[in-house]
Amino acid sequence: MDTTRPAVAAALTAMGAVGAGDRDAWLACYAPEAVLHDPVGGSPLDPDGTGLRGTAALERFWELTVAANEVRFEIAAVHPAGDEAAVVASVSVRFPTGGSAAYDGVFVYRTGGDGRIVSLRAYWDLQAVLSALGA
């Protein structure tokens, strides 16, 4: 895997920061104007599906979806192209209640000229995860 490609390096750093529970390192991966679609198509945090925009929205996303949980990525493949990298991964989440969820996804990261993430488009089945959680 060519980690010298900016999008690959940013994607792996961001995923590593999530796994480590390191909010500041994760936020540092993103440009101030970054747009997060996690998942693409909308969610309770992004009901209109237009994406979460900017640092304040990313901070809120972290606090509501990552902070209290243990999140792990098992990366199966990374496909870089231009200023983007598509990461194929399995995700497992353990909640403080003892519950858990697991899903497979494709995560497309795009970086700007400074190597920070300007866009993340995450493709995974939100409804399947919510159903597994009884929501």
Residue pairs with C-beta under 8 A, 6 or more apart in sequence:
1 8
1 78
2 8
2 80
3 9
3 12
5 80
5 85
6 83
6 111
6 115
7 80
7 82
7 83
7 84
7 85
7 109
7 110
7 111
8 78
8 80
8 85
9 115
10 29
10 85
10 109
10 111
10 115
10 116
10 117
11 78
11 85
11 87
11 107
11 109
11 117
12 75
12 78
12 87
13 25
13 29
14 26
14 29
14 30
14 109
14 117
14 120
15 73
15 75
15 87
15 89
15 107
16 25
17 23
17 25
17 26
17 29
18 26
18 66
18 71
18 73
19 71
19 72
19 73
21 66
21 67
21 70
23 59
23 62
23 66
23 67
26 62
26 66
27 55
27 58
27 59
27 62
28 116
29 116
29 117
30 36
30 55
30 58
30 116
30 117
30 118
31 112
31 114
31 116
31 117
31 118
32 54
32 55
33 53
33 54
33 118
34 53
34 54
34 55
34 58
34 116
34 117
34 118
34 119
34 120
35 51
35 52
35 53
35 118
35 119
35 120
36 51
36 52
36 53
36 57
36 58
36 61
36 119
36 120
37 46
37 49
37 51
37 52
37 119
37 120
37 121
37 122
38 46
38 52
38 61
38 120
38 122
39 105
39 122
39 123
39 124
39 125
39 126
40 49
40 121
40 122
40 123
41 49
41 126
42 48
42 49
43 126
45 52
45 60
45 61
45 64
45 65
46 52
52 58
52 60
52 61
68 95
68 96
69 93
69 94
69 95
69 96
70 93
70 94
71 91
71 92
71 93
72 91
72 92
72 93
73 89
73 90
73 91
74 89
74 90
74 91
74 92
75 87
75 88
75 89
76 88
76 89
76 90
77 87
77 88
78 85
78 86
78 87
78 88
79 85
79 86
79 87
79 88
83 110
83 111
83 112
84 108
84 109
84 110
84 111
85 108
85 109
86 106
86 107
86 108
86 109
87 106
87 107
87 108
87 109
88 104
88 105
88 106
89 104
89 105
89 107
90 102
90 103
90 104
90 105
91 102
91 103
91 104
91 105
91 124
92 100
92 101
92 102
93 100
93 101
93 102
94 100
95 101
99 133
101 129
101 132
101 133
103 124
103 125
103 128
103 129
104 124
105 122
105 123
105 124
106 122
106 123
106 124
107 120
107 121
107 122
107 123
108 119
108 120
108 121
108 122
108 123
109 117
109 119
109 120
110 117
110 118
110 119
110 120
111 117
111 118
112 118
